[in-house]
């Protein structure tokens, strides 16, 4: 199945690579509303937000743990 919406692109990326950051979404897909799609996907999928920090900068990394009832 080829991803057609931005939400589907995010889910496809998570299923393949198990994690995504806002920077990944912007660079690879031009998606600037990653948190919104993660919020929607969390209804059916186990996705954890992990805060990362380096060189005085902080960002969220979203980690995919599979579907509910899968």
Secondary structure, 3 states (H helix, E strand, C coil): CCCCCHHHHHHHHHHHHCEEEHHHHHHHHCCCCHHHHHHHHCCCEEEEEEEEEECCEEEEEEEEEEECCC
